[in-house]
């Protein structure tokens, strides 16, 4: 079982998001329509669980599905819809999760 801890705001979170955004863009390329930093770590000054939440707007879920191996190569575990229809969910860091990606078709 994962233990969830809320910590004080960390000024490095925006930088961690930007680093991951660059990595995702390089890995997924034209499948990405937009990338957004979402969740508690995106709010300056807010205490949060130290997990960078990323929302991907993608051109098509089937195109993203074809890149699961590429996502695995950069440390992500593909979890399919994971309880939300028409979403693709990826986690990074195992039990010490550092990032999570929620992907939906743009629009």
N, C-alpha and C positions, 0 to 999 in steps of 0.2 A: 504494500500500500504506500502511495506517495504521501508525504507530509507536506502540507501547504503552509508556507510562512510568508507573512506580510512584513516588508521591510520599508525603511525610510526611503524617500525618493533618491535615486542615484543619477547624478548629472551625466553619467556615461551612457545611459539608456538610449538617448537619441543617436549617439555615435554607433552603438551596437546595432541599432536598427539600420542605419545607413550602410554599415559594413555588410549586413545580411542582405539588404536591398540590392546592393551591387552584385553580390554573389548569386542571388536568385535571378537577376536580370541576365547575367552571363550564362547561367545554367539553362534557363527556360526561354530566353530570347523572345521571339515574336509571339509566343503563346500568351505573354503578359500584355494586358491592355493598360492597367494601372496597378501600382503598389501603394499600400497605405499602412502607416504605423497606427495601430488601434489599441484599445484597452488601456488599462491603468498606467502602464509604463509610458504611454504617449502623452500623459497629462503632467506638465511641469509642476513639481512640488508635491504631488500626490503619492502617498505610501501605496505600495503595490506588492503583489507576489512578483518576484524577479524573473518574469518570463516575458520575452518580447513577443507580442501578438502582432501578426502581419496579416493583412487582408489582400489577397490577390484578386483582381478582376482579370479574367482570362477570356480568350477568344472562343474556346470550346473545351468542355471537360474531357472529351475523348482525346483531344490533342495533349492535354495535361497528363492524362492517364498513361499515354505512351512514353512520358518522361519520368515515370516512377523510379527507374533505375538511375537516372541522372540525379534525381533528388536524393536517393540512397547514397550515391557517391559523395554528396556534400553533407551527409550526416542525418538526413531526414528519414523517418519511418512513415510510409504511406498508410493511412488508416481508413481510406475510403470515405464514405459519407459520415461515418461515426455518429449516426443518430439524427442527422439533419439532411433532408432530401436535397439533391442537386448541389451538394457541397463536396469538396474534397478537403480532407484534413491531414496535416502532416505535423509530426512532432520531432524535436531535435533534443538530444541530451539524455535520453532514457529516463531513469528515475530522478535524475537531476536536470529536469527539463529546462532548457535555456530559451527555446523559441518554439512557437507554434504558428502554423500557417493555415488560414481558412481561405479556400478558393471557391469562387462562384463565377458563373458566366457574367460578363459585363452587361449591365442594363437590367 
